[in-house]
């Protein structure tokens, strides 16, 4: 992995610019790279040191504790709009692809069934920048981001072969409809993976009756694969 100090050379001699200069020139406007930023933030929250998706074409983005994590990112504010203008977030992409265990869509095997499309990941992390103007949407401010984690099996059950899912639907299926903060993400993902492993399944429907108490005191119970509120918030 490069650290930015590597020099471009001309006939073995220092050219006067390096990899960091290239990064600054080509990738310094990270507000225009929300997908990559969202993936990076999830990786940092999970304490991943290297990217599992360097070329941007793998069938999932992050390998974490034996699970394949797909990151989808969106925001209200877009840099190309006039400041103060924003659009309502509509959907995230959740399209299916052909089954492939190594994550490379260009790798084909004799055992690959091309008649069936699936989602090749175990977990989705939907990432939302909640800012509605340039200042509030500053991607360097971690408090501007929210994270929604949903097992892929729940997406399969609820969305079937749909290619997109709405933000409202994501909030409905998430344990935390308002989204997790950056510093809450790892703990939640770890706990979710633990439940999935303990039950030897990826399905919420197989832990029917489990209750989650949120920070505001409200409680939700897993019923028929969905989170159902069973107690209102007690904290204001």
DOSE-16065 format. One line per field, with one value per residue: residue number from 0; residue in three letters; x, y, z of N, C-alpha, C, O in turn. Coordinates in nm, 2 decimals. Atoms other than C-alpha are relative to their C-alpha. Layout:
N
resi (NUM,...);
resn (ALA,...);
n.x (X,...);
n.y (Y,...);
n.z (Z,...);
ca.x (X,...);
ca.y (Y,...);
ca.z (Z,...);
c.x (X,...);
c.y (Y,...);
c.z (Z,...);
o.x (X,...);
o.y (Y,...);
o.z (Z,...);
END
This chain:
236
resi (0,1,2,3,4,5,6,7,8,9,10,11,12,13,14,15,16,17,18,19,20,21,22,23,24,25,26,27,28,29,30,31,32,33,34,35,36,37,38,39,40,41,42,43,44,45,46,47,48,49,50,51,52,53,54,55,56,57,58,59,60,61,62,63,64,65,66,67,68,69,70,71,72,73,74,75,76,77,78,79,80,81,82,83,84,85,86,87,88,89,90,91,92,93,94,95,96,97,98,99,100,101,102,103,104,105,106,107,108,109,110,111,112,113,114,115,116,117,118,119,120,121,122,123,124,125,126,127,128,129,130,131,132,133,134,135,136,137,138,139,140,141,142,143,144,145,146,147,148,149,150,151,152,153,154,155,156,157,158,159,160,161,162,163,164,165,166,167,168,169,170,171,172,173,174,175,176,177,178,179,180,181,182,183,184,185,186,187,188,189,190,191,192,193,194,195,196,197,198,199,200,201,202,203,204,205,206,207,208,209,210,211,212,213,214,215,216,217,218,219,220,221,222,223,224,225,226,227,228,229,230,231,232,233,234,235);
resn (UNK,UNK,UNK,UNK,UNK,UNK,UNK,UNK,UNK,UNK,UNK,UNK,UNK,UNK,UNK,UNK,UNK,UNK,UNK,UNK,UNK,UNK,UNK,UNK,UNK,UNK,UNK,UNK,UNK,UNK,UNK,UNK,UNK,UNK,UNK,UNK,UNK,UNK,UNK,UNK,UNK,UNK,UNK,UNK,UNK,UNK,UNK,UNK,UNK,UNK,UNK,UNK,UNK,UNK,UNK,UNK,UNK,UNK,UNK,UNK,UNK,UNK,UNK,UNK,UNK,UNK,UNK,UNK,UNK,UNK,UNK,UNK,UNK,UNK,UNK,UNK,UNK,UNK,UNK,UNK,UNK,UNK,UNK,UNK,UNK,UNK,UNK,UNK,UNK,UNK,UNK,UNK,UNK,UNK,UNK,UNK,UNK,UNK,UNK,UNK,UNK,UNK,UNK,UNK,UNK,UNK,UNK,UNK,UNK,UNK,UNK,UNK,UNK,UNK,UNK,UNK,UNK,UNK,UNK,UNK,UNK,UNK,UNK,UNK,UNK,UNK,UNK,UNK,UNK,UNK,UNK,UNK,UNK,UNK,UNK,UNK,UNK,UNK,UNK,UNK,UNK,UNK,UNK,UNK,UNK,UNK,UNK,UNK,UNK,UNK,UNK,UNK,UNK,UNK,UNK,UNK,UNK,UNK,UNK,UNK,UNK,UNK,UNK,UNK,UNK,UNK,UNK,UNK,UNK,UNK,UNK,UNK,UNK,UNK,UNK,UNK,UNK,UNK,UNK,UNK,UNK,UNK,UNK,UNK,UNK,UNK,UNK,UNK,UNK,UNK,UNK,UNK,UNK,UNK,UNK,UNK,UNK,UNK,UNK,UNK,UNK,UNK,UNK,UNK,UNK,UNK,UNK,UNK,UNK,UNK,UNK,UNK,UNK,UNK,UNK,UNK,UNK,UNK,UNK,UNK,UNK,UNK,UNK,UNK,UNK,UNK,UNK,UNK,UNK,UNK,UNK,UNK,UNK,UNK,UNK,UNK);
n.x (0.08,-0.08,0.02,0.00,-0.13,-0.06,-0.03,0.00,-0.14,-0.03,-0.13,-0.06,-0.02,0.12,0.07,0.05,0.13,0.02,0.13,0.08,0.04,0.11,0.13,0.05,0.05,0.11,0.10,0.01,0.14,0.07,0.14,0.05,-0.03,0.07,0.00,-0.13,-0.01,0.08,-0.07,-0.12,0.04,0.04,-0.13,-0.07,0.08,-0.03,-0.14,-0.07,-0.12,-0.02,0.12,0.03,0.07,-0.08,0.04,0.14,0.09,0.03,0.14,0.02,-0.10,-0.09,0.00,-0.01,0.04,0.06,0.12,-0.02,0.08,0.02,0.03,0.08,-0.01,0.07,0.00,0.10,-0.07,-0.09,-0.09,0.03,0.11,-0.03,0.01,0.13,0.09,-0.02,0.11,0.03,-0.07,0.10,-0.03,-0.13,0.00,-0.02,0.03,-0.06,-0.10,-0.02,-0.07,-0.15,-0.05,-0.13,0.03,-0.04,0.11,-0.06,-0.04,0.11,-0.03,0.10,0.11,0.08,0.13,0.03,0.15,0.05,-0.07,0.01,-0.08,-0.12,-0.05,0.07,0.05,-0.01,-0.01,0.05,-0.07,0.07,-0.05,0.12,-0.01,0.09,-0.07,-0.15,-0.06,0.05,-0.03,-0.15,-0.02,-0.11,0.07,0.06,0.13,0.10,0.03,0.07,-0.03,0.11,-0.05,0.11,-0.04,0.04,0.12,0.12,0.02,0.06,0.14,0.08,-0.01,0.00,-0.10,-0.01,-0.13,-0.03,0.08,0.01,-0.06,0.11,0.00,-0.12,0.02,0.09,-0.06,-0.12,0.03,-0.02,0.06,-0.06,-0.13,-0.11,-0.11,-0.12,-0.07,0.09,0.01,-0.07,0.06,0.12,-0.04,-0.05,0.11,0.08,-0.07,0.00,0.13,0.01,-0.08,0.05,0.11,-0.04,0.09,-0.01,0.14,0.07,0.12,-0.04,-0.02,0.13,0.02,-0.11,0.04,-0.11,0.04,-0.09,-0.05,0.11,0.09,0.10,-0.04,0.05,0.00,0.00,0.12,0.01,-0.11,0.00,-0.01,0.13,-0.01,0.09,0.00,-0.04,-0.12,0.02,-0.09,0.03);
n.y (-0.12,-0.12,-0.09,-0.13,-0.05,0.07,-0.10,0.03,-0.01,-0.02,0.06,0.02,-0.12,-0.06,-0.09,-0.12,0.02,0.13,0.05,-0.09,-0.10,0.06,0.01,-0.14,-0.05,0.08,0.05,-0.09,-0.05,0.12,-0.02,0.06,0.14,0.05,0.14,0.04,-0.05,0.08,0.12,-0.03,-0.02,0.13,0.08,-0.06,0.03,0.14,0.01,0.07,-0.08,0.00,0.02,0.13,-0.03,-0.10,-0.04,-0.05,0.09,0.13,0.02,-0.06,-0.11,0.02,0.13,-0.03,0.10,0.11,-0.04,-0.09,-0.13,-0.09,-0.14,-0.09,-0.13,-0.10,-0.12,-0.09,-0.11,0.03,-0.12,-0.07,-0.08,-0.12,0.03,-0.01,0.08,0.14,0.09,0.11,0.13,0.09,0.14,0.06,0.11,0.13,0.09,0.13,0.03,0.14,0.05,0.01,0.00,-0.08,-0.14,-0.06,0.02,0.05,0.14,0.10,0.14,0.10,0.02,-0.12,0.01,-0.13,-0.02,-0.05,-0.12,-0.01,-0.10,0.07,-0.05,0.04,-0.12,-0.13,-0.12,-0.12,-0.12,-0.13,-0.13,-0.07,-0.14,-0.06,-0.11,0.04,0.00,0.11,0.12,0.01,0.15,0.02,-0.01,0.13,-0.02,-0.02,0.13,0.10,0.13,0.09,0.13,0.10,0.12,0.02,0.09,-0.09,-0.07,0.10,0.03,-0.11,-0.07,0.09,-0.04,-0.14,-0.06,-0.11,-0.01,-0.14,-0.04,0.03,0.15,0.03,-0.04,0.09,0.13,-0.01,-0.01,-0.14,-0.07,-0.12,0.03,0.01,-0.09,0.07,0.07,0.11,0.09,0.13,0.07,0.06,0.10,0.11,0.06,0.06,0.12,0.10,0.07,0.08,0.12,0.08,0.07,0.07,-0.05,-0.15,-0.05,-0.05,0.08,0.11,-0.05,-0.05,-0.03,-0.07,-0.14,-0.10,-0.13,-0.11,-0.10,-0.09,0.08,0.07,0.14,0.07,0.14,0.06,0.08,0.03,-0.06,-0.14,-0.06,-0.06,-0.07,0.05,-0.10,-0.14,-0.06,-0.05,-0.11,-0.12);
n.z (0.00,0.01,-0.11,0.06,0.02,0.11,0.10,0.14,0.04,0.14,0.02,-0.13,-0.08,-0.07,0.09,-0.07,-0.06,-0.05,0.00,-0.08,0.10,0.08,-0.08,-0.01,0.12,0.05,-0.10,-0.11,-0.02,-0.04,0.00,0.13,-0.01,-0.11,-0.01,-0.06,-0.14,-0.09,-0.02,-0.08,-0.14,-0.06,-0.02,-0.11,-0.12,-0.03,-0.03,0.11,0.04,0.15,0.07,0.07,0.13,0.05,0.14,0.00,0.08,-0.07,-0.02,-0.13,-0.02,-0.11,-0.08,-0.14,-0.10,0.08,0.07,0.12,-0.03,0.12,-0.04,0.09,-0.05,0.06,-0.08,0.04,0.07,0.10,0.02,0.12,-0.01,-0.07,-0.15,-0.05,0.08,-0.02,0.04,-0.09,0.03,0.05,-0.01,0.01,0.09,-0.06,0.11,-0.01,0.10,0.00,-0.12,0.02,-0.13,-0.02,0.00,0.13,0.10,0.12,-0.02,0.03,-0.03,0.06,-0.09,-0.01,0.06,0.06,0.01,-0.13,-0.05,-0.15,-0.06,-0.03,-0.13,-0.12,-0.07,0.06,-0.08,0.08,-0.06,0.04,-0.05,-0.03,0.02,0.11,0.07,0.01,-0.13,-0.08,0.07,0.01,-0.02,-0.10,-0.13,-0.02,-0.06,0.11,0.07,-0.07,0.05,-0.02,0.02,0.02,0.06,0.14,0.01,-0.02,0.13,0.09,-0.04,0.01,0.13,0.11,0.10,0.03,0.02,-0.10,-0.13,-0.03,-0.13,-0.10,-0.02,-0.08,-0.14,-0.05,-0.02,-0.09,-0.14,-0.04,0.11,0.02,0.04,-0.10,0.02,0.04,-0.11,-0.04,0.10,-0.02,-0.11,0.05,0.10,-0.07,-0.07,0.10,0.05,-0.11,0.00,0.12,-0.01,-0.11,0.05,0.12,0.11,0.03,0.01,-0.12,-0.02,-0.08,-0.14,-0.03,-0.14,-0.06,-0.03,0.00,-0.07,0.05,-0.10,-0.05,-0.09,0.08,0.03,0.13,0.00,0.13,0.03,0.15,0.08,0.00,-0.13,-0.04,-0.12,-0.11,-0.11,0.05,-0.06,-0.14,-0.02,0.09);
ca.x (0.00,0.14,0.19,0.21,0.58,0.66,0.82,0.73,1.06,1.20,1.48,1.54,1.55,1.31,1.05,0.96,0.62,0.49,0.19,0.06,0.06,-0.15,-0.40,-0.43,-0.48,-0.73,-0.91,-0.90,-1.26,-1.41,-1.75,-1.79,-1.69,-1.96,-1.97,-1.60,-1.62,-1.90,-1.71,-1.40,-1.59,-1.75,-1.40,-1.25,-1.54,-1.47,-1.10,-1.00,-0.65,-0.66,-0.93,-1.10,-1.24,-0.95,-1.08,-1.44,-1.58,-1.60,-1.94,-1.91,-1.70,-1.56,-1.47,-1.53,-1.53,-1.62,-1.91,-1.93,-2.04,-2.18,-2.19,-2.44,-2.41,-2.63,-2.69,-2.94,-2.69,-2.50,-2.19,-2.31,-2.62,-2.64,-2.58,-2.90,-3.06,-3.11,-3.32,-3.50,-3.31,-3.51,-3.33,-3.02,-2.92,-2.96,-2.96,-2.88,-2.59,-2.48,-2.35,-1.97,-1.78,-1.45,-1.62,-1.48,-1.76,-1.52,-1.44,-1.65,-1.65,-1.81,-2.02,-2.16,-2.53,-2.60,-2.98,-3.00,-2.91,-2.85,-2.71,-2.35,-2.31,-2.42,-2.48,-2.57,-2.46,-2.66,-2.48,-2.65,-2.50,-2.78,-2.65,-2.88,-2.63,-2.25,-2.16,-2.39,-2.29,-1.91,-1.80,-1.50,-1.75,-1.84,-2.14,-2.30,-2.32,-2.57,-2.54,-2.82,-2.72,-2.95,-2.88,-2.90,-3.15,-3.39,-3.34,-3.41,-3.73,-3.86,-3.75,-3.72,-3.55,-3.60,-3.31,-3.35,-3.48,-3.61,-3.46,-3.80,-3.79,-3.43,-3.54,-3.83,-3.61,-3.33,-3.31,-3.22,-3.46,-3.27,-2.94,-2.63,-2.35,-2.00,-1.87,-2.17,-2.13,-1.87,-2.03,-2.36,-2.21,-2.02,-2.33,-2.53,-2.27,-2.25,-2.63,-2.61,-2.33,-2.49,-2.81,-2.62,-2.83,-2.84,-3.22,-3.40,-3.69,-3.50,-3.45,-3.82,-3.91,-3.57,-3.61,-3.38,-3.39,-3.26,-3.09,-3.41,-3.58,-3.80,-3.81,-3.85,-3.93,-3.85,-4.18,-4.21,-3.88,-3.96,-3.89,-4.21,-4.22,-4.35,-4.26,-4.24,-3.94,-3.90,-3.63,-3.68);
ca.y (0.00,0.34,0.61,0.91,0.97,0.75,0.96,0.96,0.90,1.00,0.77,0.69,1.05,1.24,1.41,1.67,1.52,1.22,1.01,1.25,1.52,1.29,1.23,1.60,1.67,1.39,1.30,1.61,1.70,1.42,1.58,1.45,1.10,1.01,0.64,0.60,0.82,0.62,0.30,0.45,0.56,0.22,0.06,0.31,0.25,-0.13,-0.06,-0.20,-0.09,-0.18,-0.17,-0.49,-0.31,-0.12,-0.13,-0.05,-0.36,-0.63,-0.77,-0.65,-0.38,-0.50,-0.84,-0.82,-1.10,-1.36,-1.15,-0.97,-0.61,-0.40,-0.02,0.21,0.58,0.88,1.24,1.52,1.79,1.76,1.98,2.07,2.23,2.59,2.61,2.57,2.36,1.99,1.70,1.44,1.11,0.85,0.52,0.30,0.04,-0.32,-0.50,-0.87,-1.02,-1.37,-1.58,-1.56,-1.64,-1.45,-1.12,-1.06,-1.01,-1.10,-1.44,-1.73,-2.09,-2.41,-2.42,-2.07,-2.08,-1.80,-1.85,-1.73,-1.38,-1.32,-1.06,-1.17,-1.01,-1.08,-0.73,-0.40,-0.07,0.22,0.55,0.89,1.23,1.43,1.78,2.00,2.27,2.28,2.35,2.09,1.83,1.87,1.50,1.55,1.61,1.26,1.39,1.46,1.09,0.82,0.45,0.19,-0.18,-0.45,-0.82,-0.91,-1.19,-0.92,-0.73,-1.05,-1.12,-0.77,-0.66,-0.97,-0.89,-0.52,-0.31,-0.03,0.04,0.37,0.55,0.52,0.14,0.13,0.32,0.08,-0.23,-0.09,-0.13,0.24,0.43,0.75,0.59,0.50,0.75,0.67,0.57,0.34,0.15,-0.11,-0.21,-0.27,-0.46,-0.68,-0.75,-0.83,-1.07,-1.24,-1.30,-1.42,-1.67,-1.78,-1.86,-2.00,-1.79,-1.45,-1.42,-1.20,-1.43,-1.70,-1.49,-1.43,-1.26,-1.10,-0.75,-0.45,-0.15,0.17,0.46,0.66,0.37,0.26,-0.12,-0.32,-0.68,-0.90,-1.03,-1.20,-1.06,-0.70,-0.46,-0.38,-0.11,-0.25,0.05,0.42,0.63,0.72,0.98,1.33);
ca.z (0.00,-0.10,0.16,-0.08,-0.06,-0.36,-0.64,-1.01,-1.19,-1.53,-1.64,-1.27,-1.16,-0.93,-1.14,-0.87,-0.79,-0.61,-0.54,-0.28,-0.55,-0.77,-0.49,-0.43,-0.79,-0.87,-0.55,-0.32,-0.38,-0.17,-0.16,-0.52,-0.41,-0.17,-0.25,-0.18,0.13,0.27,0.21,0.37,0.68,0.73,0.69,0.94,1.19,1.16,1.20,0.86,0.76,0.39,0.13,0.00,-0.30,-0.45,-0.81,-0.72,-0.91,-0.64,-0.56,-0.20,-0.04,0.29,0.45,0.82,1.08,0.81,0.67,0.33,0.38,0.10,0.15,-0.02,0.02,-0.05,0.07,0.05,-0.07,-0.39,-0.45,-0.80,-0.67,-0.55,-0.17,0.01,-0.26,-0.19,-0.30,-0.10,-0.08,-0.27,-0.30,-0.26,-0.51,-0.40,-0.74,-0.75,-0.95,-1.04,-0.75,-0.70,-0.39,-0.46,-0.51,-0.86,-1.11,-1.39,-1.25,-1.38,-1.28,-1.41,-1.10,-1.15,-1.21,-1.46,-1.44,-1.08,-0.95,-0.58,-0.35,-0.29,0.06,0.41,0.54,0.40,0.55,0.41,0.47,0.46,0.48,0.65,0.57,0.35,0.26,0.19,0.55,0.71,0.45,0.50,0.46,0.70,0.99,1.11,1.30,0.96,0.87,0.97,0.93,0.89,0.91,0.77,0.71,0.34,0.42,0.55,0.23,0.03,0.23,0.21,-0.13,-0.34,-0.67,-0.65,-0.77,-0.52,-0.17,-0.05,0.25,0.43,0.38,0.51,0.82,0.87,0.85,1.07,1.44,1.46,1.23,1.29,1.21,1.40,1.46,1.34,1.69,1.74,1.42,1.51,1.84,1.66,1.37,1.61,1.82,1.51,1.37,1.71,1.70,1.34,1.43,1.76,1.58,1.29,1.05,0.89,0.93,1.19,1.15,1.33,1.65,1.68,2.01,2.07,2.22,2.17,2.41,2.26,2.43,2.46,2.65,2.36,2.29,1.97,1.93,1.63,1.49,1.15,1.04,1.13,1.42,1.60,1.87,2.20,2.43,2.36,2.45,2.82,2.77,2.62);
c.x (0.09,-0.03,0.00,0.13,0.07,0.01,-0.04,0.14,0.01,0.14,0.08,0.02,-0.13,-0.06,-0.05,-0.14,-0.02,-0.14,-0.10,-0.05,-0.11,-0.13,-0.06,-0.07,-0.13,-0.11,-0.02,-0.14,-0.09,-0.15,-0.07,0.02,-0.07,0.00,0.13,0.02,-0.08,0.06,0.12,-0.04,-0.05,0.13,0.07,-0.08,0.03,0.15,0.08,0.11,0.02,-0.14,-0.02,-0.06,0.08,-0.04,-0.15,-0.10,-0.03,-0.15,-0.04,0.12,0.10,-0.02,0.02,-0.05,-0.08,-0.13,0.04,-0.09,0.00,-0.05,-0.06,-0.01,-0.08,0.00,-0.11,0.06,0.10,0.09,-0.03,-0.12,0.04,-0.02,-0.14,-0.11,0.03,-0.12,-0.03,0.07,-0.11,0.04,0.15,-0.01,0.02,-0.02,0.08,0.10,0.01,0.08,0.15,0.06,0.13,-0.02,0.04,-0.10,0.05,0.05,-0.12,0.05,-0.10,-0.12,-0.09,-0.13,-0.04,-0.15,-0.05,0.08,-0.03,0.07,0.12,0.06,-0.09,-0.07,0.00,0.02,-0.04,0.05,-0.07,0.07,-0.13,0.00,-0.08,0.06,0.15,0.06,-0.05,0.03,0.15,0.03,0.11,-0.06,-0.08,-0.14,-0.11,-0.04,-0.09,0.01,-0.12,0.05,-0.12,0.06,-0.06,-0.12,-0.13,-0.03,-0.07,-0.15,-0.09,-0.01,0.01,0.11,0.00,0.14,0.04,-0.09,0.00,0.06,-0.11,-0.01,0.12,-0.03,-0.10,0.06,0.12,-0.04,0.00,-0.05,0.07,0.15,0.10,0.11,0.13,0.06,-0.09,0.00,0.06,-0.06,-0.13,0.02,0.05,-0.11,-0.09,0.06,0.00,-0.14,-0.02,0.08,-0.06,-0.12,0.02,-0.09,0.02,-0.14,-0.05,-0.11,0.03,0.03,-0.13,-0.02,0.11,-0.04,0.13,-0.05,0.10,0.03,-0.11,-0.10,-0.10,0.05,-0.07,0.01,0.00,-0.13,-0.01,0.10,0.01,0.02,-0.13,0.02,-0.09,0.00,0.05,0.12,-0.03,0.08,-0.03,0.13);
c.y (0.12,0.09,0.15,0.06,-0.05,0.10,-0.06,0.02,0.01,-0.05,-0.02,0.12,0.06,0.10,0.13,-0.01,-0.14,-0.04,0.09,0.12,-0.05,-0.01,0.13,0.05,-0.07,-0.03,0.09,0.04,-0.12,0.02,-0.06,-0.15,-0.07,-0.15,-0.05,0.05,-0.08,-0.14,0.01,0.01,-0.13,-0.08,0.05,-0.04,-0.15,-0.03,-0.09,0.09,0.01,-0.03,-0.14,0.02,0.11,0.04,0.04,-0.10,-0.13,0.00,0.03,0.08,-0.04,-0.15,0.03,-0.12,-0.11,0.04,0.10,0.12,0.08,0.14,0.08,0.14,0.10,0.13,0.09,0.11,-0.05,0.12,0.08,0.09,0.14,-0.02,0.03,-0.08,-0.15,-0.08,-0.11,-0.13,-0.10,-0.15,-0.03,-0.12,-0.13,-0.11,-0.13,-0.02,-0.16,-0.05,-0.02,0.02,0.09,0.15,0.07,-0.03,-0.05,-0.14,-0.10,-0.14,-0.09,-0.02,0.13,-0.01,0.14,0.02,0.06,0.12,0.01,0.13,-0.07,0.04,-0.05,0.11,0.12,0.11,0.11,0.12,0.12,0.12,0.09,0.15,0.05,0.13,-0.04,-0.01,-0.12,-0.14,-0.03,-0.15,-0.03,0.01,-0.13,0.01,0.02,-0.13,-0.09,-0.13,-0.09,-0.14,-0.10,-0.13,-0.02,-0.09,0.08,0.07,-0.09,-0.02,0.11,0.06,-0.09,0.04,0.14,0.05,0.11,-0.01,0.14,0.02,-0.03,-0.15,-0.04,0.03,-0.10,-0.13,0.01,0.00,0.14,0.08,0.14,-0.01,0.00,0.11,-0.08,-0.08,-0.10,-0.12,-0.14,-0.09,-0.07,-0.11,-0.13,-0.08,-0.08,-0.13,-0.11,-0.07,-0.09,-0.13,-0.09,-0.08,-0.08,0.03,0.14,0.06,0.05,-0.09,-0.12,0.04,0.07,0.02,0.08,0.15,0.09,0.12,0.10,0.10,0.09,-0.08,-0.07,-0.15,-0.05,-0.15,-0.05,-0.09,-0.01,0.08,0.15,0.05,0.06,0.07,-0.05,0.10,0.13,0.05,0.05,0.13,0.11,0.08);
c.z (0.00,0.12,-0.05,-0.03,-0.13,-0.12,-0.14,-0.06,-0.15,-0.02,0.13,0.08,0.05,-0.10,0.06,0.05,0.04,0.01,0.08,-0.09,-0.09,0.08,0.02,-0.12,-0.05,0.10,0.12,0.03,0.04,0.01,-0.13,0.00,0.11,0.02,0.06,0.14,0.09,0.03,0.09,0.15,0.07,0.03,0.13,0.13,0.04,0.02,-0.11,-0.05,-0.15,-0.07,-0.06,-0.13,-0.07,-0.14,-0.01,-0.08,0.07,0.03,0.14,0.04,0.11,0.06,0.14,0.09,-0.07,-0.07,-0.11,0.02,-0.13,0.05,-0.11,0.06,-0.08,0.09,-0.06,-0.09,-0.10,-0.03,-0.13,0.01,0.07,0.15,0.05,-0.07,0.03,-0.05,0.10,-0.04,-0.03,0.02,0.01,-0.09,0.08,-0.11,0.03,-0.12,0.00,0.12,-0.03,0.13,0.02,-0.01,-0.13,-0.10,-0.14,0.01,-0.02,0.03,-0.06,0.09,0.01,-0.08,-0.06,-0.01,0.12,0.04,0.15,0.04,0.07,0.14,0.11,0.08,-0.09,0.11,-0.09,0.07,-0.06,0.06,0.02,-0.03,-0.12,-0.06,0.01,0.14,0.08,-0.06,-0.01,0.03,0.10,0.14,0.02,0.06,-0.11,-0.07,0.09,-0.07,0.03,-0.05,-0.01,-0.06,-0.14,-0.01,0.03,-0.13,-0.10,0.03,-0.03,-0.14,-0.12,-0.10,-0.04,-0.01,0.09,0.12,0.04,0.14,0.11,0.03,0.08,0.15,0.07,0.04,0.10,0.14,0.05,-0.12,-0.02,-0.04,0.11,-0.03,-0.03,0.12,0.06,-0.10,0.03,0.11,-0.05,-0.10,0.07,0.07,-0.10,-0.06,0.11,0.00,-0.12,0.02,0.11,-0.05,-0.13,-0.12,-0.02,0.01,0.14,0.03,0.09,0.15,0.04,0.15,0.07,0.01,0.01,0.07,-0.05,0.10,0.05,0.08,-0.08,-0.02,-0.12,0.01,-0.14,-0.01,-0.15,-0.08,0.01,0.14,0.03,0.14,0.10,0.12,-0.05,0.08,0.14,0.02,-0.10,-0.02);
o.x (0.18,-0.14,-0.01,0.14,0.18,-0.09,-0.01,0.21,-0.08,0.24,0.20,0.07,-0.23,0.01,-0.08,-0.19,0.05,-0.23,-0.21,-0.16,-0.20,-0.23,-0.18,-0.17,-0.22,-0.22,-0.07,-0.18,-0.17,-0.22,-0.19,-0.01,-0.01,0.01,0.13,0.08,-0.03,0.06,0.14,0.02,-0.01,0.14,0.12,-0.01,0.03,0.19,0.17,0.10,0.08,-0.23,0.08,-0.09,0.02,-0.03,-0.19,-0.21,-0.09,-0.22,-0.16,0.22,0.22,-0.13,0.12,-0.17,-0.18,-0.20,0.14,-0.21,0.10,-0.14,-0.02,-0.05,-0.09,0.05,-0.16,0.01,0.18,0.04,0.00,-0.15,0.14,-0.10,-0.20,-0.22,0.15,-0.23,0.07,0.06,-0.21,-0.03,0.23,-0.11,0.11,-0.06,0.18,0.10,-0.05,0.17,0.19,0.04,0.15,0.07,0.02,-0.12,-0.02,0.10,-0.22,0.17,-0.21,-0.22,-0.19,-0.13,-0.08,-0.19,-0.17,0.21,-0.14,0.14,0.10,0.18,-0.20,-0.17,0.09,-0.04,0.03,0.02,-0.09,0.09,-0.20,-0.10,-0.09,-0.01,0.19,0.14,0.04,0.03,0.20,0.01,0.12,0.01,-0.18,-0.22,-0.23,-0.13,-0.07,0.03,-0.16,0.09,-0.20,0.13,-0.17,-0.21,-0.23,-0.15,-0.16,-0.23,-0.20,-0.11,-0.01,0.22,0.06,0.23,0.15,-0.18,0.10,0.07,-0.07,-0.02,0.11,0.01,-0.08,0.03,0.16,-0.15,-0.07,0.03,0.06,0.22,0.08,0.13,0.13,0.10,-0.05,-0.05,0.00,-0.08,-0.15,-0.04,0.02,-0.11,-0.14,-0.01,-0.01,-0.15,-0.07,0.03,-0.06,-0.15,-0.06,-0.13,0.08,-0.16,-0.04,-0.15,-0.06,0.07,-0.13,0.01,0.10,-0.11,0.23,-0.16,0.22,-0.02,-0.10,-0.20,-0.17,0.17,-0.18,0.11,-0.07,-0.15,-0.02,0.07,0.09,-0.01,-0.18,0.07,-0.21,-0.08,0.15,0.16,-0.14,0.06,-0.06,0.12);
o.y (0.13,0.09,0.24,0.16,0.00,0.17,-0.17,0.12,-0.04,0.01,0.00,0.10,0.04,0.18,0.23,0.08,-0.23,0.02,0.10,0.16,0.03,0.03,0.15,0.11,0.00,-0.04,0.05,0.08,-0.17,-0.08,-0.09,-0.21,-0.14,-0.20,-0.14,-0.02,-0.12,-0.18,-0.07,-0.04,-0.15,-0.15,-0.02,-0.06,-0.18,-0.14,-0.17,0.21,0.10,-0.09,-0.20,-0.07,0.22,0.16,0.08,-0.06,-0.22,0.10,0.04,0.07,-0.01,-0.20,0.09,-0.15,-0.16,-0.05,0.17,0.10,0.11,0.15,0.08,0.15,0.09,0.12,0.07,0.15,-0.14,0.23,0.20,0.17,0.15,-0.10,0.14,-0.10,-0.19,-0.02,-0.15,-0.17,-0.11,-0.22,0.05,-0.18,-0.14,-0.22,-0.14,0.04,-0.22,0.03,-0.07,0.12,0.14,0.22,0.20,-0.14,-0.11,-0.20,-0.08,-0.17,-0.05,-0.06,0.12,-0.03,0.23,0.13,0.10,0.11,-0.02,0.19,-0.15,0.01,-0.10,0.09,0.13,0.10,0.15,0.14,0.14,0.12,0.12,0.22,-0.02,0.19,-0.13,-0.11,-0.20,-0.24,-0.12,-0.20,-0.14,-0.03,-0.15,-0.08,0.02,-0.13,-0.09,-0.14,-0.10,-0.16,-0.11,-0.12,0.02,-0.08,0.04,0.09,-0.06,-0.03,0.09,0.12,-0.04,0.06,0.18,0.00,0.15,-0.09,0.21,-0.07,-0.08,-0.19,-0.13,-0.05,-0.13,-0.19,-0.09,0.05,0.17,0.12,0.19,0.09,0.06,0.15,-0.20,-0.19,-0.17,-0.22,-0.24,-0.21,-0.19,-0.22,-0.24,-0.20,-0.19,-0.23,-0.22,-0.19,-0.20,-0.24,-0.21,-0.19,-0.15,-0.05,0.21,0.18,-0.01,-0.10,-0.17,-0.05,0.17,-0.06,0.13,0.21,0.05,0.18,0.09,0.10,0.13,-0.02,-0.16,-0.17,-0.01,-0.20,0.00,-0.18,0.08,0.12,0.21,-0.02,0.15,0.01,-0.07,0.08,0.13,-0.01,0.11,0.20,0.08,0.18);
o.z (0.08,0.17,0.03,-0.10,-0.16,-0.15,-0.17,-0.02,-0.23,0.02,0.14,0.19,-0.01,-0.15,-0.01,0.11,-0.02,-0.05,0.04,-0.08,-0.12,0.02,0.00,-0.12,-0.09,0.06,0.22,0.14,-0.04,0.02,-0.13,-0.11,0.19,0.13,0.15,0.22,0.20,0.14,0.18,0.24,0.18,0.14,0.21,0.24,0.16,0.04,-0.07,-0.07,-0.20,-0.01,-0.10,-0.20,-0.10,-0.18,-0.12,-0.10,0.01,0.03,0.17,-0.03,0.10,0.07,0.18,0.08,-0.02,-0.13,-0.11,0.02,-0.19,0.14,-0.22,0.18,-0.20,0.20,-0.17,-0.19,-0.07,-0.05,-0.13,-0.08,0.13,0.20,0.01,-0.02,0.03,-0.07,0.17,-0.16,0.04,0.09,-0.02,-0.11,0.16,-0.08,0.09,-0.22,0.09,0.17,-0.13,0.20,0.13,0.01,-0.14,-0.14,-0.22,-0.09,0.05,0.01,-0.10,0.04,0.09,-0.20,0.02,-0.06,0.13,0.04,0.20,-0.04,0.16,0.17,0.09,0.14,-0.17,0.21,-0.18,0.19,-0.18,0.18,-0.08,-0.01,-0.22,-0.14,0.07,0.16,0.14,0.00,-0.08,0.15,0.15,0.24,-0.04,0.04,-0.08,-0.16,0.21,-0.19,0.15,-0.16,0.08,-0.16,-0.17,-0.09,-0.03,-0.16,-0.17,-0.06,-0.07,-0.18,-0.24,-0.07,-0.14,0.05,0.10,0.13,0.03,0.22,0.22,0.15,0.17,0.24,0.19,0.14,0.15,0.18,0.15,-0.20,-0.13,-0.07,0.21,-0.14,-0.01,0.09,0.15,-0.06,0.01,0.09,-0.02,-0.09,0.04,0.07,-0.07,-0.07,0.07,0.02,-0.11,-0.02,0.09,-0.01,-0.18,-0.20,0.07,-0.03,0.24,0.15,0.16,0.23,0.11,0.23,0.18,-0.08,0.07,0.04,-0.04,0.22,0.17,0.13,-0.02,-0.02,-0.16,0.07,-0.23,0.06,-0.23,-0.19,-0.07,0.24,-0.04,0.23,0.08,0.21,-0.12,0.18,0.15,0.12,-0.22,-0.09);
END
